[in-house]
Amino acid sequence: MIEVKQQEHGNVVNVMVTGRLTTDDYEHFVPEVERLIRKHGKVRVLVDMHDFHGWTAGAMWEDIKFDARHFRDIERLALVGERKWEAGMASFCKPFTSATIRYFDREQADEARQWISA
């Protein structure tokens, strides 16, 4: 499941992901983030992963297409996670975006929110 919320002010998007992401999740995620990109130009994205189990093959394809289309539209990407493999996602994402990317463990969530908004 994926939930997208814009912070009250500014260009920060909070994305909560749980379980395994599917193509249907991207049908909700992509239009919302693209709307915010049109409104603000570059956006900053905070991805909060809780009990996250990755992507289906179709969702992975949707993610790659989104990344290619918006390579320069994301200014900062903060990943907050719970598992060692999630920390590796920060390195995995680098070729797909020009964003500055940082990973934060769950107990550093407040630091992630401060960094993404700074």
C-alpha positions, 0 to 999 in steps of 0.5 A: 500500500502507498499513501501520498500526502503533501506537507501543509506548505512547500514542496515536500511530499510524504510517501508511506509504503507498507507491504508489497507495492503493486501497479495499482499503487502507482495509479494513485502515486504517480498522478499525485506526485506529478500534480505537485511537480507541476505546482512546485517544479522540483519536489522533495520526497520523504519515503517512510517504509514500514513493514515494506516487502518490495514491489511486484514486477509490474510495480517495479516497471512503473517505478522505473518509468516514473524515475526516467520521466522525473529524473530531474524533478526530485531535489531530495529523497529521504528514505526511512526504513527498518531493514538493512536491505532498505538502507541499500536502496539509497545506493540503488536509487542513485542512477535513476535520479539527480536527487540528493538521497539519504537513508535514515533508520526508523529511530532517525525519522525526526532527523529525516523530516528536518533534512527533507524540509531544510 
